[in-house]
Amino acid sequence: MNRILIIFLTFLIGFTSCKNSEKTNDKLEVAEKYFVALDKSNSSEMKDLLNDSLITKIPKYKYEVRYSKNDYMEKWLKWDSVFEPTYKVLEMNLENGIVKAKVSKIDNRILFFMQKPFLTNEILKFENEKITTIETEYLNFDEETWGKNRNELLSWISENYPELKGFIDDQTEAGGKKFLKALNCIRIKINVLQHYI
């Protein structure tokens, strides 16, 4: 009888360990798929990875936005895609049910404002294997360069293309297209000026 009980307990412990290992792998797999979907700007891949509501945070700047799943995919993801981003996961691990990833991101907007990729630590929190919170910590944000280039862009667009005004805060696909047009306009100006120097 004791032998049967020992075999049963061994089986139960082994089964539980496998289930916990599966959950660990599930969260890492969800996080990997999330960054691939971001890189491809693929809302159909993103759909199954997110909870019905999502919170994005940047604690240093006291920034927090709550999205419905649909708003995140239909507004923010489409806005982000306009700038043709490239996301690279440099390292990723799971600690206490939370995925921590070091990520590099470059796109047309970041390249203009900072001239180099963003490096960030991303913390992904989960509920029922779906992402509920994404917290971002910037590792190399150059506020001075970003601010100087941002102010130059806003000032020049205000004087030369007032119809684009308001693009900087419009995180929709239409707002992203206005933003990209503003970037392209100032790049043409810069290229023309460099041609005559």
C-alpha positions in Angstrom: 0.0 0.0 0.0 2.8 2.4 0.9 4.5 1.6 -2.3 1.4 2.6 -4.3 1.1 5.8 -2.3 4.8 6.7 -3.0 4.4 6.0 -6.7 1.2 8.1 -6.8 2.8 11.1 -5.0 5.9 10.9 -7.3 3.6 11.0 -10.3 1.6 13.9 -8.9 4.7 16.0 -8.1 6.1 15.2 -11.6 2.8 16.2 -13.3 2.6 19.5 -11.2 6.2 20.3 -12.2 5.4 19.8 -15.8 2.4 22.1 -15.6 4.4 24.9 -13.9 7.1 24.5 -16.5 4.5 24.8 -19.2 3.1 28.0 -17.7 6.7 29.5 -17.6 7.2 28.6 -21.2 3.8 30.0 -22.1 4.6 33.4 -20.8 8.0 33.6 -22.5 6.4 32.3 -25.7 3.6 35.0 -25.5 6.2 37.7 -24.9 8.3 36.5 -27.9 5.2 36.5 -30.1 4.3 40.0 -28.8 7.6 41.5 -29.9 7.5 39.7 -33.2 3.9 41.1 -33.8 5.2 44.6 -32.8 8.1 44.2 -35.3 5.8 43.2 -38.1 3.0 45.6 -37.0 0.7 42.6 -37.1 -2.6 43.2 -35.3 -4.0 39.7 -36.2 -1.0 38.1 -34.4 -1.3 40.5 -31.5 -5.0 39.8 -31.0 -4.6 36.5 -29.1 -1.7 37.8 -26.9 -3.4 40.7 -25.1 -6.0 40.8 -22.3 -9.3 42.6 -23.0 -7.7 45.7 -21.5 -4.1 46.8 -21.4 -2.1 49.3 -19.4 1.1 50.9 -20.7 3.3 52.7 -18.3 6.5 54.8 -18.2 7.0 55.3 -14.5 9.8 57.8 -14.8 7.5 60.2 -16.7 4.4 59.3 -14.7 2.8 58.2 -18.0 0.0 55.7 -17.9 -2.5 54.9 -20.6 -5.3 52.3 -20.4 -6.3 50.7 -23.8 -9.0 48.3 -24.7 -7.5 45.5 -26.8 -9.1 46.9 -29.9 -7.9 50.5 -29.3 -4.3 49.3 -28.7 -4.3 47.4 -32.0 -6.5 49.7 -34.1 -5.0 53.0 -32.9 -1.6 52.7 -31.2 -0.2 49.7 -33.3 -1.3 51.3 -36.5 0.2 54.6 -35.5 3.5 52.8 -34.6 3.5 50.9 -37.9 3.5 54.2 -39.9 7.1 54.8 -38.8 8.2 51.3 -40.0 9.7 50.2 -36.6 12.3 47.5 -36.1 12.1 45.8 -32.7 15.0 43.5 -31.5 14.8 41.6 -28.3 18.4 41.6 -26.8 17.6 39.5 -23.8 14.5 38.1 -22.1 13.8 36.2 -18.9 10.9 35.3 -16.6 11.0 36.3 -12.9 8.1 35.5 -10.6 5.6 35.3 -13.4 6.7 38.6 -15.0 8.7 38.7 -18.3 11.6 41.2 -18.4 13.0 42.0 -21.8 15.8 44.3 -23.0 14.7 45.7 -26.4 16.1 47.9 -29.1 13.7 49.9 -31.3 14.4 52.1 -34.2 12.0 53.8 -36.6 11.7 57.0 -38.8 10.5 59.1 -35.8 13.2 57.9 -33.4 15.9 58.2 -36.0 15.0 61.9 -36.6 14.6 62.8 -33.0 17.5 60.9 -31.4 19.7 59.5 -34.4 20.0 56.1 -32.7 17.8 53.3 -31.5 15.9 53.4 -28.2 17.2 50.8 -25.7 14.5 49.9 -23.1 13.7 47.4 -20.4 10.2 46.2 -20.9 8.2 44.5 -18.1 5.2 42.4 -19.2 2.6 41.3 -16.7 0.1 38.6 -17.3 -3.4 37.4 -16.4 -4.4 34.0 -17.7 -1.4 33.9 -20.0 -2.5 37.2 -21.6 -0.5 40.5 -21.4 -2.2 43.0 -19.1 0.5 45.6 -18.4 3.6 46.8 -20.3 6.0 48.9 -18.3 8.8 50.7 -20.1 12.1 52.0 -18.7 14.3 54.0 -21.2 18.0 53.1 -20.9 19.5 55.6 -23.3 16.9 58.3 -23.9 18.8 61.5 -24.9 16.3 64.2 -23.7 18.4 67.1 -24.9 18.8 65.9 -28.5 15.2 64.7 -28.6 13.8 68.0 -27.2 16.0 70.1 -29.6 14.9 68.2 -32.7 11.3 68.1 -31.6 11.2 71.9 -31.0 12.8 72.5 -34.3 10.3 70.3 -36.1 7.3 71.8 -34.4 8.4 75.4 -35.0 9.2 74.7 -38.7 6.0 72.9 -39.4 4.0 75.6 -37.6 5.5 78.2 -40.0 5.5 76.2 -43.2 2.8 73.5 -42.9 0.1 74.8 -40.5 -2.3 72.2 -41.8 -0.3 69.5 -40.1 -0.5 71.2 -36.7 -1.5 68.8 -33.9 0.3 65.7 -35.4 2.6 65.3 -32.5 -0.1 64.2 -30.0 -2.4 62.3 -32.4 -1.6 58.6 -31.8 -3.8 57.2 -34.5 -2.9 56.0 -38.0 -4.1 59.3 -39.5 -2.0 61.2 -36.9 1.0 59.0 -37.7 0.7 59.7 -41.4 0.7 63.5 -40.6 3.7 63.0 -38.4 5.5 61.1 -41.1 4.7 63.8 -43.6 6.0 66.5 -41.2 9.3 64.5 -40.9 9.6 64.0 -44.6 9.0 67.8 -45.2 11.8 68.8 -42.8 14.1 66.2 -44.1 13.7 67.7 -47.6 14.5 71.1 -46.2 17.6 69.8 -44.4 18.8 68.0 -47.6 18.3 71.1 -49.7 20.3 73.2 -47.2 23.1 70.6 -47.0 23.3 70.6 -50.8 24.1 74.4 -50.8 26.7 74.2 -48.0 
